[in-house]
Structure formats: C-alpha cells, structure tokens
Amino acid sequence: MSSLAGGFRAIVVDQLADAAGASAPPATPAQRGSLRTIDASFFAPAPEAPATATPATGVTIEVEYSGINYKDGLAVTGRPGVVRRLPLIAGIDVVGTVRASADARWSAGDTVLLNGAGIGESAHGGLAEFAVVAPGSLVRLPDAISSRRAAALGTAGFTAMLSVMALEKQGIGPRSGEILVTGAAGGVGSVAIMLLARAGYSVTAASGRAESEGDYLRELGANTVIDRAELAEPGRPLQSTRWAGAVDSVGGPLLATVLAQISYGGSVTACGLAAGAQLPTTVLPFILRGVNLLGVNSVDAPLSLREAAWMRLAAETRFELLDALSTEIGLAAVPDAADAILAGTVRGRTIVNVHA
Ligand SMILES: NC(=O)c1ccc[n+]([C@@H]2O[C@H](COP(=O)([O-])OP(=O)(O)OC[C@H]3O[C@@H](n4cnc5c(N)ncnc54)[C@H](OP(=O)(O)O)[C@@H]3O)[C@@H](O)[C@H]2O)c1
C-alpha cells in the first residue's frame, strides 16, 4: 500500500549517467523519465531551488489519473525545453482527491483537477500516486465528469475547448462556414473535432493518417478528411479561400498554408508546434483579408477561464466518443507512451491510471 510518507510510485525525470557514472554522451538526451519509488522528502525544496509547493504549503492530492500529452512526451524522453528543474515528477495533468490542504479553499475529500500551471515543467507533476500542488489554478471536478474522463480530456481537451471559445469570441459560429482542424488524430485535434461537430459546425480534419484514421475522424464528427500533405507544401501567401476558421496544433509551413486559405475576417487558433516552431508566412492574410491568428495558452490560463472551459467540457463532451478515443495505461508504460506520442503514432488520448 503506497503512502506519501512510506513511499509511492512516480515517473521521475532525472539526469542520465552511463555505466561508468559519467554524464550521458552529448548525442543522446541527457535526461529521461523512469518509474521510481520515492517519498514525501522528494517534495522538500532544495536550498537553491525556486519556491515550490510542499506538503506544508500546498494541496496534497492522492492522484487517480494523469495523462500523456505531447509535452509529457517531450519531458519524459528528455527533450530540451520542458523540464526546468531536476529531478522532477513529470505530468502536466492531475486528477484526484485532496488529502490535505494548507489552503482554506480546499479540504480533504474534494475531487480536483489541474492542467498545466507549471506542473511537470517547473513544479512536480501528476504522473505519480501523490502530488503536491499550488492551490491557485486547481479546479473542482464538475459533477458530470468522472475522474477518468477528466483525465481523458486532460490538457488536450482543455486546450481544444479554449480554442473553440477563442473562435467564438471572434464571432465564428456554426453558420460561418467550414472549420479546419489540423493534427486531427492527435489529442487536441480529436477533442476539437468532437466539440465542434457537436456544436453544429461543419468540420474538415487534416491528418497525416487520413487513410488509416479516416473512419475514426468521421466517427468523431468530421464531414471531410484530407491528407495533411495537401497543406504541407509552401505555397502562395494568399490562396483560394477554403475555411472560415481553423484549430491548429501543428504550426510550421502547414499553419502558413492554412492562413493563406482563410476567408475574409476568419480566425485561426494556434496552440502547438508538432510540425515545428517556425511560421513561414507574410502579413498578406492579415492585411488583405483581415485574418486573425489567435494564440492559445492553457498553461497560464486564469482560474476563471479554467472553470468556464471545464463547465463547458462537462456539458458539451460526447462522453461515449471520449471513451472510444481514449486508451488507458499504467505508470510503467509511460516511457513507451512518451516515445509513441512524439513519433506521431498515438490516436486520441492516453489516460494514465497511476494505480494500475
Ligand atoms: N498551447 C497550449 O497550451 C497547448 C496545450 C496542449 C497542446 N499543445 C501543443 O499542441 C500540439 C498537439 O498536442 P497533443 O497533445 O494533441 O499532441 P498529439 O496527441 O501528439 O497530437 C499531435 C498531432 O499532430 C500531428 N503531427 C505530428 N507530427 C506532425 C508533423 N511533423 N507535421 C504535421 N502534423 C504532425 C499528428 O496528427 P495527424 O497524424 O492526424 O496528422 C499528431 O497526432 C503539441 O505541439 C503540444 O505541445 C499546446
């Protein structure tokens, strides 16, 4: 039986050393996440470390579920740019039950969720049987959502909803015209298609796996499925208009093509960089067609926006589809799942049952 004091399992990202004890050679990642058994002393702040939540200052959560997002893939495989301190418990999502709280807003027994807000990056995260987190961004689990389904949505689902809300804020609605979703078979893409289709939008899904995942994407609600190769080639900065709006999670040349094909006054949300961080575009879509490029950042979203998005997820998720697009694994399978999400072979969402 695990306990905070007696020992619990966690995916810990740490410095790699070779057999002789030297640091890993430069060609291989210098750090990697692995399954370890740790205890509460892990949460004690190192003297030189930035202030972080500890059992005495934060909210202690007995975790039920976490998940694998693209960013977790980067962290666990040791890619640079995500993990900002070592050793670190990975996991940008947590769903579980409060066991103790230094903050009056939370009590033992509350079921809560947290996405981003620095966990799994600069603060210990949710891929563990226990988590200790700062209280400021915690959300009470809506009644309509089970812990498992909240993890199935996770950061990807939360970000998909933020993207839909951002389009709506620009006046886009089901009657505006066709909406394109890129990275369609991934986590953000799958949930975005499900939410948009349920709201009555006509959705085109762009996927690198259009053939193998076409039926899956149509089941989620896509009217049309196109091969992303159609959008990947660099083209003219203004092209024939095809889309009233788009939810993009891949960036790179593909996003540039999407911008070139947006109708007058249309909007595109950008949340990700699965195809790269560069954006080789011009100002022409913006100045000649009034196109809006809307940044979406789930990590630093204020609490009021988190609560609003999760209330809408509770009301607007088609849970039978969510169950169908989710795969459950245990903590021991996390390193392999991290490799798979970076290889682009994961469909939909991966839930981590931390007790399996
Ligand atoms: N800003 C935020 O707050 C925020 C929040 C969540 C996620 N994100 C970012 O959004 C992106 C997607 O996250 P996710 O969790 O949905 O990841 P995911 O499940 O791995 O989905 C990414 C999808 O992008 C497509 N893709 C992969 N490599 C590609 C490439 N080289 N070129 C074009 N498309 C490619 C694939 O879809 P197909 O096979 O269907 O083409 C893949 O399934 C990541 O960059 C992530 O860091 C950002």
The ligand as a Gaussian input file, in Angstrom:
#p B3LYP/6-31G(d) Opt

LIG

0 1
 N       -0.527000      25.977000     -26.068000
 C       -1.006000      25.077000     -25.209000
 O       -1.470000      25.404000     -24.127000
 C       -1.016000      23.636000     -25.619000
 C       -1.844000      22.725000     -24.964000
 C       -1.904000      21.399000     -25.439000
 C       -1.089000      21.025000     -26.509000
 N       -0.259000      21.941000     -27.059000
 C        0.582000      21.575000     -28.202000
 O       -0.263000      21.159000     -29.243000
 C        0.378000      20.143000     -30.006000
 C       -0.515000      18.905000     -30.039000
 O       -0.616000      18.361000     -28.712000
 P       -1.332000      16.953000     -28.494000
 O       -1.243000      16.650000     -27.050000
 O       -2.640000      16.953000     -29.204000
 O       -0.301000      16.004000     -29.283000
 P       -0.608000      14.688000     -30.125000
 O       -1.675000      13.898000     -29.486000
 O        0.716000      14.076000     -30.374000
 O       -1.182000      15.260000     -31.495000
 C       -0.367000      15.936000     -32.420000
 C       -0.816000      15.567000     -33.820000
 O       -0.139000      16.442000     -34.729000
 C        0.083000      15.754000     -35.948000
 N        1.525000      15.801000     -36.259000
 C        2.517000      15.167000     -35.595000
 N        3.693000      15.442000     -36.185000
 C        3.417000      16.243000     -37.221000
 C        4.218000      16.842000     -38.232000
 N        5.543000      16.671000     -38.271000
 N        3.613000      17.622000     -39.155000
 C        2.281000      17.819000     -39.125000
 N        1.469000      17.262000     -38.196000
 C        2.041000      16.488000     -37.282000
 C       -0.410000      14.314000     -35.753000
 O       -1.764000      14.245000     -36.192000
 P       -2.149000      13.507000     -37.563000
 O       -1.453000      12.181000     -37.537000
 O       -3.636000      13.409000     -37.525000
 O       -1.648000      14.402000     -38.670000
 C       -0.414000      14.166000     -34.246000
 O       -1.318000      13.196000     -33.823000
 C        1.740000      19.940000     -29.352000
 O        2.691000      20.744000     -30.004000
 C        1.513000      20.419000     -27.938000
 O        2.699000      20.813000     -27.298000
 C       -0.209000      23.224000     -26.630000

